[in-house]
Amino acid sequence: MKKLLILLFLLLSLVLTSCEEEFSPLDKIHKYSITISPNDDGTLNMVYYLKWEVLEEGDGGVDFITVGVANRFVEDIKGLTNNIDDIYYSSENGATIRIDFLDTYHEGDIFEVKFSFRQERIFTLKNNEVQYSFNPGWFEEIQVEKLVVLWDGDNVLKHNATSQSGDNLKWEAKLDYGETIEVNLVYDKTSFPNLNPDEDYSDQTENPLI
């Protein structure tokens, strides 16, 4: 019985090792930066930048990517680099912004992409405090060598930033597969004179049926 258990353990170890060896990432993100400034109604102006490398071709190369966002309430989506053919909100794999490229990127290619949008329904209101909790990351099969989040620090009461860069609060991290970080901030409600309490955080990803 003891020999049988040892044999089963060895077989399981071989299977696990084989599965680990079979996984080969197709892409790597060298830099992922997000710059954020709040509006007086509690919405956020967000600018995303990614420097992306195609490690392996996969199925025909990379002709689009998706980047996760908080929910479906994203407006004024704009592509800011000239390699973008189309950019729009997609709920196919949760709440994401999809970027279609003019060209297809192949193994060894490194490209940069930048876009902006306004994020709505992102704050929570509690005891006259406006709170934000934001979790960038979530690339399940891609490592991020450097994530940088810069948030305009004016009027912030509390935060968990790791440092400060000029007037911006700064979060910086290296992300493994599927990893994310927490970005937490608190303001006094008076910092947002046009805030509508009914427009607080929502986790909706799909448009409701009409």
N, C-alpha and C positions, 0 to 999 in steps of 0.2 A: 504493500500500500504506500509505503514511504517512497519507494522508487517511482511509483506511478505519479505521486504528487510532484516529485522533483521534475519528472518528464513533462507534466502538464505546465509547470511553472516555466520551464525552458522554452516550450512551444509558445506560450503566451508572450514571453519576452521577445522571441523572434518575430512574432506577429506585430507587436508594438514597435519594435525597431524598424521593421520593414515599412510600416505605415509612416513613421517619422521620416524615413529616407525618401519615401515617395512624394512627400509634400515639397514642392518647389515653387516659391513665390514667383508670380509673373511680373510683379511691379514693385517699385520702391518709391517712397516719397522722401525726397531730400529735405525739402522745407515746406511747411504748412503754416501760414500765418493768417491771423484774423485780426482785423482792426475794427473797433467798435466805438460808436459814439451815440449816446441816447438823445432822443428828441423830447420836447416838453410834454408830450402826451404818453410817454413811457415806451414808445416803440424804439427800435434800435436800427441805426444805420450800420451795415456790416459790409466790410470789404474782405474778400477771400483771395489768397494767393497760394498756388501750389507749384512746386518744382518737382516734376514727376519723371521717373525713368522706367522704360520698358525693359525688364530683365529677360523675359522670354516671349516669343511671338504669341503663344496661345492660339486661339482660333481666328486667324486673320489679322492680328494686330489690334491696336487700340484706336478706335474711331469715335469713342465717347467715354465719358466717366460720369459717375454720380457722386455727389457730396452731400452728406447728411445735414439736415437743418432741424429746427425744433418742432415745427408743425406745418400745416398747410397755409398758414397765414403769412405768406411772403409776397411782397409787392415790389414793383419797380425793379425787376431783375434785369441787370445789364451786364453784358460781356465787355470786358475792358482790355482784352488782347485780341490781336487781329487774326488769330488762328481759330476763332469760334465761328461756327456756321449757324448754330441755333442754341438757345439756352432757355430753359423753362422748368417749372415745378413738375415733379413726378412723384406719384405715390406707389409706384410699382414695387419698390422694396422699402416701404416705410416713407417717411418724409425726406425727400431729397431734391436737390437741384441737379438736373441733367444738362451736361454740356456736350453738344455734338460738334466735332471738329471738321474743318475744311479738308484736312488730309488725315490719312491713317498713319499712326506711329508704329514702328516696328522695333524688333529686338535691338537694343543698344541706343535707341533714340532717347533723348532727354528733352522734355518740353516744359514750358511755363504757361500757366493759365491764371487769369485774374478776373474776378467778377464782383458785382455788388448787388445788394438788395436791401429792402426795409423789412425787418422782422417785427410782426405784430403778435399780440396775445402771448407775451413772453414774461410778464411780471406777475408777482403775487403781492397782494396788499394785506398787511397784517398790523394792527395797532398803529395806524398812521405811518407805517414804514413800507416802502416799496422795495421788494426783494427780487433779486435775479439769481437764478441757478442755471448755469449753462455748462453743457458737457461736450466739448469738441473731441473728435476722434472717431472711434467706431469703424475703422477700416479693418474688417475681420481677417483679411488675408494679405495685408500690406503693412510693413513696418514704416514708421515715420521717424526719420533721423532727428528732426528738430521741429517741434511745434512751438510757435510763439503767439500768444494772445496779448494784444494791446488794447486797453480800455480807458477811455477818457476819464481821468480821475477827479474831475470837478464835482464837488458836493457829495462825494462818497463818504458815508459814515463808517462803514465797516467793510472789510474785504479779506480775501485769503490769497492775495497776490504774493508772488515770490520775490518781486523786486519792483522798482519803479524806473521808467525811462522817460525823462522829461516830464511832461504833464500826464503821461499815461501810466496806469498800473500795468504790470507785466507778469505774465505766467509763461514759463518755459519748461519744456519736458521732451524726453525721447519716449516714443510710444511703441510698444510691441504689438503683435497681432491682436486686434480687437480691443486694445487698451484705450482709455480716455482719461481726462482729468476733470476736476470740478472747479468751476469758476463761480464764486459766490460774492455778491455785493449787496449792500443795504444802503438805501437813501431815505431821507425824510420825505414825506409826501409833498411837502411844499416845493420841492425841487421840480415837480411836474404839474404846473398849474392847469394844463389841459388834459390831465389824465382822466380817463373814464373807468371807474371801478368795474363796470360790466365787461370791459375788454381785457380782463386778466388772463392768466395762463390757460391755454388749451392744448391738449395732446392730440387733437384731431389730425389725421393725415389725409383722409379722403373727403372730397366735397360731398355734402349730404345730398341724397336723392331728392329731386324736385318733384 
